[in-house]
Structures are given as C-alpha cells and as structure tokens.
Amino acid sequence: MEPGRVAQFIDLLFQYIEIVPADDLSPAIDQADEAIGDTDPDDVLYLACAIASDAAIWSDDSDFDEQDLVETYSTSDVIDSFDTR
C-alpha cells in the first residue's frame, strides 16, 4: 500500500478504537488477574481493558467464560445479532 493509503486506513480504524488510559486500566488489572489470571495470564490485560471501559469482549476464547465481570460474545453471537430474518 502507498503510505497515504496506510494513513487513511489507520485513521478509519481508530474511529472504532477506544484508548484506555493507564490510570483507568491499572485498578482493573488486579480484579482481572483474580478472575482469569490462573486460567490464561495472557488474557488479563484484555479483561482489564473491558472492565476499565465498561465494555464487553468479543472472543471465541473459552477462557473468558471463566469470569463474570464483563459480558462476552462469540463470533456466532455477533453474527446472530445481525440476523434479522
């Protein structure tokens, strides 16, 4: 891709991405670690971001089923939400 096209794509992408400030993330890390850290430590920061931003998680990773702090949706859940038949 040409550099201008890459910049355009990044601008478009960041219209849909929320940056979670470190000050908001920090307090949620311990809570996330307690909820999912033993199951999958790599998922702790994702869960902490969801907690800090009061968001849900879209993932097909069943490890998120081990927690009850935020709603989780699988890809099939998301697809089903668009099914208007």
C-alpha positions, 0 to 999 in steps of 0.5 A: 500500500502507498503510505497515504493509503496506510494513513487513511486506513489507520485513521478509519480504524481508530474511529472504532478504537477506544484508548484506555488510559493507564490510570483507568486500566491499572485498578482493573488489572488486579480484579482481572488477574483474580478472575482469569489470571490462573486460567490464561495470564495472557488474557488479563490485560484484555479483561482489564481493558473491558472492565476499565471501559465498561465494555464487553469482549468479543472472543471465541476464547473459552477462557473468558467464560471463566469470569463474570465481570464483563459480558462476552460474545462469540463470533456466532453471537455477533453474527446472530445479532445481525440476523434479522430474518 
